Amino acid sequence: MANSNQKITTFLMFSGQAEEAMNHYISIFDQSEIISIERYGANEDGAEGTVKHAAFSLNGQMFMCIDSSVKHDFTFTPAISLYVTCDSEDEIDRVFEKLSQDGTVLMPLAAYPFSEKFGWVQDKFGVSWQLNLAKN
């Protein structure tokens, strides 16, 4: 596989909230930006103006997302999370507070047998985040 072009990128599917979610996430994480947005136009499958395909980065990590043009019977689940290692207590506190706003705290930010400080939240868009303080 040394010459492979294979790349694994997290791909998030929203129902009309993709752009709002991207803007929320890039406001939380450093070195983050929206790289590209392609929108549904008139007479396309998706709602006009919503995200047909977008790319964004969070702290240098690439993500892609869409607003699905199809109504699905499923959404995000905490069974899959984005895991973030934070460098400081200030960072983990700030990120947890912003991600948990209007979301659901699955595990409060606290010390656990496996971590000095850890928290798990499902944000207001349904995306699950596990935050862990890096060991010193």
C-alpha positions as CSV (number, residue, x, y, z in Angstrom):
1,M,0.0,0.0,0.0
2,A,3.0,2.3,-0.1
3,N,1.8,3.8,-3.4
4,S,-1.9,3.9,-2.4
5,N,-3.9,7.1,-2.7
6,Q,-6.3,5.8,-0.1
7,K,-7.3,8.3,2.5
8,I,-9.9,8.0,5.3
9,T,-11.9,11.2,6.1
10,T,-14.7,11.7,8.5
11,F,-17.9,12.4,6.6
12,L,-20.9,13.9,8.5
13,M,-24.5,13.8,7.1
14,F,-26.9,16.5,8.4
15,S,-30.5,17.3,7.6
16,G,-30.3,21.0,6.8
17,Q,-27.8,22.0,9.5
18,A,-24.4,21.3,7.8
19,E,-23.3,24.9,7.4
20,E,-24.4,25.9,10.9
21,A,-22.6,22.9,12.3
22,M,-19.4,23.7,10.4
23,N,-19.4,27.3,11.6
24,H,-20.0,26.2,15.1
25,Y,-17.1,23.7,15.1
26,I,-14.6,26.1,13.5
27,S,-15.5,28.7,16.1
28,I,-14.4,26.1,18.8
29,F,-11.2,24.6,17.5
30,D,-8.0,26.4,16.6
31,Q,-6.5,26.2,13.1
32,S,-9.9,25.4,11.7
33,E,-11.6,26.6,8.5
34,I,-14.3,25.9,5.9
35,I,-12.4,24.9,2.8
36,S,-15.2,24.6,0.3
37,I,-19.0,24.6,0.1
38,E,-21.0,23.4,-2.9
39,R,-24.8,24.2,-2.5
40,Y,-27.9,22.7,-4.0
41,G,-29.3,24.8,-6.7
42,A,-32.8,25.2,-8.0
43,N,-34.3,22.1,-9.4
44,E,-31.8,19.8,-7.7
45,D,-32.6,16.9,-5.3
46,G,-31.7,18.9,-2.1
47,A,-33.3,22.0,-0.7
48,E,-32.0,25.0,-2.6
49,G,-29.1,26.7,-0.8
50,T,-28.3,23.8,1.5
51,V,-24.9,22.0,1.5
52,K,-24.5,19.6,-1.4
53,H,-20.9,18.9,-0.3
54,A,-18.5,20.7,1.9
55,A,-15.0,20.3,3.2
56,F,-13.7,21.8,6.5
57,S,-10.8,21.3,8.9
58,L,-10.7,21.2,12.6
59,N,-7.2,21.7,14.1
60,G,-5.8,20.6,10.8
61,Q,-7.9,17.4,10.6
62,M,-10.0,17.2,7.4
63,F,-13.8,16.6,7.5
64,M,-16.5,16.5,4.8
65,C,-20.2,17.0,5.2
66,I,-23.5,17.3,3.4
67,D,-27.2,18.1,4.0
68,S,-28.8,14.9,2.8
69,S,-31.3,15.3,0.0
70,V,-33.0,12.2,1.2
71,K,-35.0,11.9,4.5
72,H,-33.5,9.0,6.5
73,D,-34.9,7.1,9.5
74,F,-31.5,7.5,11.3
75,T,-29.3,10.2,12.6
76,F,-26.0,10.4,14.5
77,T,-25.4,7.9,17.4
78,P,-23.1,8.1,20.4
79,A,-21.8,4.6,19.3
80,I,-19.3,6.6,17.1
81,S,-17.6,9.7,18.6
82,L,-15.0,12.2,17.6
83,Y,-12.2,11.9,20.2
84,V,-10.3,15.0,21.1
85,T,-7.2,15.1,23.2
86,C,-6.9,18.5,24.9
87,D,-3.6,20.0,25.9
88,S,-4.8,21.9,29.0
89,E,-7.5,22.2,31.6
90,D,-8.6,25.5,30.1
91,E,-8.9,24.0,26.6
92,I,-10.9,21.0,27.7
93,D,-13.2,23.2,29.9
94,R,-13.8,25.6,27.0
95,V,-14.4,23.0,24.3
96,F,-16.7,20.9,26.6
97,E,-18.7,24.0,27.5
98,K,-19.2,25.0,23.9
99,L,-20.0,21.5,22.6
100,S,-22.4,20.8,25.4
101,Q,-24.4,24.0,24.9
102,D,-27.9,22.9,23.8
103,G,-26.6,19.3,23.6
104,T,-26.7,16.3,25.9
105,V,-23.9,15.5,28.4
106,L,-23.3,11.8,28.3
107,M,-20.5,11.8,30.9
108,P,-19.8,15.0,32.9
109,L,-16.4,16.5,32.7
110,A,-14.6,14.9,35.7
111,A,-11.8,12.6,36.8
112,Y,-12.4,8.9,36.0
113,P,-10.3,5.8,36.7
114,F,-9.1,5.9,33.1
115,S,-8.5,9.7,32.9
116,E,-7.5,12.7,35.0
117,K,-10.2,14.7,33.2
118,F,-12.7,13.4,30.6
119,G,-16.1,14.3,29.3
120,W,-18.5,13.0,26.6
121,V,-21.1,15.1,25.0
122,Q,-23.6,14.8,22.1
123,D,-23.8,18.3,20.6
124,K,-26.9,20.1,19.5
125,F,-26.4,18.6,16.0
126,G,-26.3,15.1,17.4
127,V,-22.5,14.5,16.9
128,S,-20.8,12.8,19.8
129,W,-17.5,14.1,21.2
130,Q,-15.2,12.5,23.7
131,L,-12.8,14.9,25.3
132,N,-9.7,13.8,27.2
133,L,-7.1,15.8,29.0
134,A,-3.6,14.8,27.8
135,K,-1.4,13.2,30.4
136,N,1.4,15.4,31.6
